[in-house]
């Protein structure tokens, strides 16, 4: 089911700051494009919530995965806009397999040292939250919610009603933009009408020591015995 999209003020600010120009036709919920910032070219990928049941499926991955491959190879800057409840549940296991592919390529891009910044819309759940956390910096809309599971699933697992005032207060204290900004200096909250040039400049600065920082942040370095590496082409 298609949704009626309302222009996201932060997305429009991003487009204006980068001179966003779409490349090719949209694929499902995803639109790829190019832009420039401080006179330098950059890639831009928009994942919008155009359809119910999630935003990332096989069509979206067919565009996103090759883009992450290019970013990894070139170590070129990338800005992601994510407004998504995660994988398209309507596609079942096909969507989960597709997301596995795109996450592998996104992880390789992050580990390449390419500057990746994430701008977040209203919903950033499931796989979208995983992509967002590969970015060095994240910029939230004031109403953004970021979590592995959406509020309805969290409420159901806790035996609560998502509309209960107590649950809403708990969600606001844990997955809202304000609470996430307090949890990490890499999270910032955009204020309507504000420019994002300074944030873009900081977010897209060259990333030094990315492997050490990534392993330290995710706890994936265990006395040198565990390493995150891009799987070989034969391992799908």
C-alpha atoms as one frame of an Amber mdcrd trajectory, in Angstrom:
protein
   0.000   0.000   0.000   1.424   3.346  -1.049   1.637   6.195   1.421   1.049
   9.894   0.754   4.436  11.462   1.369   4.662  14.798   3.124   7.821  16.769
   2.413  10.313  16.209   5.231  11.833  19.587   6.223  15.193  18.041   7.103
  15.315  16.152   3.802  14.544  19.342   1.889  17.325  21.113   3.833  19.732
  18.310   2.924  18.811  18.525  -0.757  19.298  22.291  -0.776  22.660  22.131
   1.042  24.070  19.528  -1.362  22.382  20.528  -4.629  20.878  17.033  -4.810
  20.264  15.701  -8.313  18.630  12.260  -8.748  20.424   9.664 -10.851  18.075
   7.320 -12.693  14.543   6.442 -11.686  13.592   5.582  -8.090  13.621   1.865
  -7.239  10.777   1.262  -4.820  11.479   3.446  -1.798  15.046   4.310  -2.832
  16.342   7.215  -4.892  20.052   7.587  -5.628  21.645  10.881  -6.519  24.666
  13.108  -6.581  25.481  16.354  -4.890  28.361  18.631  -3.998  29.532  20.136
  -0.758  32.427  22.538  -0.296  33.105  22.057  -3.993  33.541  18.280  -3.671
  31.227  15.616  -5.157  29.363  13.182  -2.966  26.909  10.319  -3.281  23.430
  10.605  -1.774  20.955   7.786  -1.170  17.405   8.451  -0.040  15.367   5.670
   1.567  11.853   6.969   2.104   8.753   5.446   3.612   6.597   5.358   0.473
   4.975   1.991   1.174   3.689   0.156   4.213   5.438  -2.951   5.618   8.960
  -1.558   5.565  11.084   0.283   3.047  14.011  -1.999   2.158  13.438  -4.964
  -0.124  14.952  -6.534  -3.218  14.279  -3.524  -5.486  15.907  -1.108  -3.051
  18.892  -3.392  -2.473  19.460  -3.701  -6.232  20.354   0.002  -6.181  21.900
   0.385  -2.737  24.335  -2.559  -2.801  26.194  -1.413  -5.971  26.367   2.108
  -4.539  28.043   0.873  -1.355  30.501  -1.082  -3.517  31.443   2.111  -5.370
  31.794   4.029  -2.102  34.068   1.325  -0.672  36.240   1.219  -3.795  36.567
   4.993  -4.155  36.393   5.820  -0.439  34.066   8.572  -1.577  31.706  10.467
   0.764  28.129   9.267   1.123  25.079  10.805   2.786  22.204   8.458   3.630
  18.680   9.675   4.325  16.781   6.962   6.187  13.074   6.987   6.951  12.234
   3.321   7.155  10.684   0.695   9.388  13.270  -1.787   8.075  12.954  -4.724
   5.704   9.814  -5.248   3.616   8.017  -7.903   5.602   5.662  -8.374   2.658
   8.592  -9.981   0.781   9.325 -12.454   3.572  12.670 -14.249   3.475  13.500
 -12.607   0.147  13.707  -9.242   1.874  15.865 -10.615   4.689  18.294 -12.133
   2.181  18.405  -8.869   0.259  19.134  -6.905   3.419  21.934  -9.298   4.329
  23.549  -8.437   1.005  23.193  -4.675   1.366  24.423  -4.702   4.959  27.531
  -6.657   3.954  28.337  -4.038   1.309  27.543  -1.168   3.668  29.844  -2.658
   6.305  32.633  -2.950   3.744  32.105   0.697   2.778  32.295   1.795   6.403
  35.456  -0.209   7.018  37.070   1.232   3.889  37.277   4.579   5.650  34.798
   6.294   3.345  33.047   9.182   5.124  29.424   8.147   5.684  26.847  10.401
   7.311  23.222   9.519   8.078  20.275  11.909   8.142  17.251  10.355   9.836
  13.563  10.839   9.168  10.617   9.936  11.382  11.277   6.184  11.654  14.626
   4.395  11.799  13.909   0.838  12.859  15.293  -2.634  12.190  17.771  -2.818
   9.331  17.649   0.944   8.869  18.939   1.434  12.404  21.810  -0.933  11.588
  22.721   1.111   8.492  22.457   4.322  10.497  24.983   3.043  13.030  27.573
   2.412  10.318  27.695   6.166   9.758  30.269   8.212  11.603  27.654  10.868
  12.436  23.857  10.842  12.603  21.534  13.837  12.375  18.049  13.312  13.804
  14.834  15.117  12.997  13.191  16.337  16.227  10.598  13.544  15.934  12.964
  10.729  14.943  12.712   7.403  16.740  15.684   5.037  16.460  15.572   1.407
  17.616  16.003  -2.157  16.378  12.251  -2.717  16.853   9.407  -0.259  16.379
   7.184   0.937  19.259   4.354  -1.504  18.446   6.664  -4.513  18.700   8.346
  -3.208  21.842   4.972  -2.557  23.490   3.633  -5.984  22.558   6.716  -7.751
  23.929   6.310  -5.833  27.193   2.588  -6.645  27.422   1.645  -2.976  27.060
  -0.489  -0.901  24.718   1.524   1.305  22.385  -0.937   4.140  23.103  -0.592
   3.914  26.892   0.746   7.110  28.390   3.263   5.179  30.501   4.630   3.325
  27.474   4.869   6.517  25.437   6.862   8.129  28.238   9.177   5.113  28.365
   9.666   5.177  24.590  10.395   8.892  24.651  12.994   8.326  27.344  14.775
   5.612  25.372  14.333   5.817  21.579  13.532   9.476  20.896  15.901  11.910
  19.194  16.558  13.751  22.466  17.450  10.580  24.371  19.656   9.271  21.563
  21.521  12.580  21.383  22.328  12.277  25.073  23.594   8.727  24.579  26.268
   9.506  21.982  28.186  12.573  20.773  27.815  11.142  17.244  24.067  11.855
  17.415  22.789  15.367  16.783  19.271  16.793  16.606  18.395  19.247  13.846
  16.265  22.247  14.690  13.748  23.354  12.032  15.077  26.212   9.935  18.704
  25.603  10.908  21.438  25.137   8.288  23.259  21.809   8.223  26.469  22.957
   6.536  28.526  22.719   9.707  27.229  19.239  10.454  27.960  18.067   6.909
  31.478  19.481   7.057  32.219  17.612  10.273  30.482  14.396   9.228  32.215
  14.143   5.849  35.715  14.944   7.088  38.329  12.232   6.328  38.062   9.355
   8.785  41.391   8.279  10.223  41.929   5.083  12.194  38.481   3.854  11.169
  39.206   0.163  11.793  40.383   0.706  15.357  37.500   3.061  16.119  34.949
   0.690  14.617  36.226  -2.339  16.482  36.398  -0.426  19.735  32.844   0.878
  19.344  31.313  -2.480  18.452  33.442  -4.695  20.666  34.550  -6.783  17.699
  38.231  -6.907  18.555  39.083  -9.705  20.962  42.841  -9.934  21.638  43.445
  -9.942  17.906  41.545 -13.188  17.393  38.338 -11.815  15.869  38.327  -9.527
  12.878  35.559  -8.051  10.803  36.319  -8.572   7.151  34.425  -8.410   3.916
  33.356 -11.923   2.859  34.794 -13.305  -0.341  32.568 -13.148  -3.444  31.836
 -16.857  -3.120  30.247 -16.457   0.332  26.709 -15.195  -0.111
